[in-house]
Every structure is written in C-alpha cells, then in structure tokens.
C-alpha cells in the first residue's frame, strides 16, 4: 500500500510529511499536477491521500480532492488537504495528526466524548432555525451525529432529518450511537455536490465546516440550491473566532471566511440574506435565509 501525495504548485510540499511517512515505513507516490502528471484512474493500492495546496485556497487543490473522491476516495483510511495559507499549514479538511495525516477513524471514535458538553449549545442553535413539523432538515458535516436529535424534535415523526458527512468513519460512529434509522438518514457525500434535488430542504445546520473548505463560496451556492426559498442556514460554532484563534496560538486572519466583511457578501452572492451575525466569545452564530 502507498500514500499518494498530490502537488499542485512547484515547491509546495511534501515538507516534513515526506520524512515522517518514510520513518513510518510507508511508501509515497508523488503526483505533480503542476508538471502535467495525471491523477490516478483508480485508488487501487492507495491507503492514504495528502493533497498539497498553493497560496490562499488554491482552486487546483480542491479540484484534485474532488477528482480523487469521484474515483472512490470514500474508501481511503486517511486523507487531508494541506495549504500554506497560514503559518501553521493546518489541514483544510479534518484535524491534523503529527506528520500531517488526518486520522479519521481514531478521530471519529473520540468525537462523542470529546465534545459532549457542547450538545446543549448546538441544540439551542438548531432551535433558531424555525423548523416546523413535517419539514426536512439537513445537518451538514454531522460528524458522529450528536446534533441530529435536535432537528428531529423540531420536524417530528412526519418530518425528515438528513445527516451528511464526507467521512464514513464518522457516520459509522453516528450509527453506533443509534442516530440512524428512525432518527435520521445518514449520507456519505461531498458538501460541494449534494446528492439531493434542488429546493427540497427547509433548513441546513452547519457547525465548524465552512471555514475548513477550500471553496466556501461554491459551498454556499450549492447549499442554496437544495434549500427552498425562506429556508434557513445557521452557521454555528460553540466558541467565537477570537477565542478559537487564541486557543490555537494564532492571530485572527483577515482572510477568514467567517469574518463579517467576508461572510456577508459571500452569503449574498450565494443566494442568502444574512439576518444576524454574532461573533461572541462563547459562540459564533450567523443565521441566513434563502432568498427567492
């Protein structure tokens, strides 16, 4: 088995990841997209994927991730997308483990216990969606599914609750916690290409997802596609931007897609009206409404 490392810009990577993989006894296979190398036709023999980006949300990096996913990326044990857009070169998809590999399976196993105390704050944010019995709610980036009981309580037995995550291990953890079946339908899907018809969802709940995406504007347009006019989109996190930046030892970035000067016009262009923007220390909540 091998680790596929995809480079989109000359000189971008693999940095310390290469020696770390070598030290672990893992064979690497380098694909230099910038030099004309083609992405593999299949992921046979590939155990993990590392996608190196370029300066500030490279379009090529996100394109490469989508291409590999379309070839069966859901079967990967690990994958991560690394960019040099901040000093820590942190992962844009998933939390980074030492050496830069996103360990999705161990992460899913720990997720429930690690963030259990935040569940009431999430439920309170869901209550702001204004869902009614019989409607359809989507938890996008649902992880282990601890939020799913909240929209179910709002839409009732005749409503529909969908939990979507790109990581199969997360949905396995959600099912293990009993959050599938009558509670919710769990879907493995890319949030930039939702397998849903247009205008079929009454509200999307998204927590801690948008600022980890390489193409947040494209994501907002796709989310607007599946939501009916008047449907709501709360963008939530149980801590504010300043508190999170301090916790990670970095300053607030003016390029942060959740910064109000960036987020409001991006929502407007995507088909949303921003009803409120609250970036408090204890939580972040932006509530947007799908325009007609």
MOSUL-V345740 format. One line per field, one symbol per residue. phi: phi as a letter, one per 20 degrees, with the letter a starting at -180 (. if undefined). burial: # if it has 16 or more other ideal C-beta (glycine too) atoms within 10 Angstrom, else .. A space follows every 50 residues. Layout:
phi = ???
burial = ???
//
This chain:
phi = .cdeddddcgnenelffggffffemeedceceffeofefffbdfndebcc deecfllfffffffffffffeoffeffbbbcdcefbfelffecneeegnn eeeffffffeggffdgfegffffffffffmfcgnedcceemfmenfegff ffffemfeeccdddbedgffffffffemdcmffaedcebefebfecffmd deaddccmdgfdefcfffffffffgeefgnfdcedcbfbffffffffemc ffefegfefgfefgfffgfeocdeebccdeffadbdddcfef
burial = ..#######..###..##.##........#####.....#..#..##### ####..##.#######.##...#..#.########...######.##.## ####..###.##..#..#..###.##.##.#...################ ##.##...#################...##..##.##.####.#.#...# ###########################...###########.##...... ..#..####..###.##..###.#..#.#...########..
//
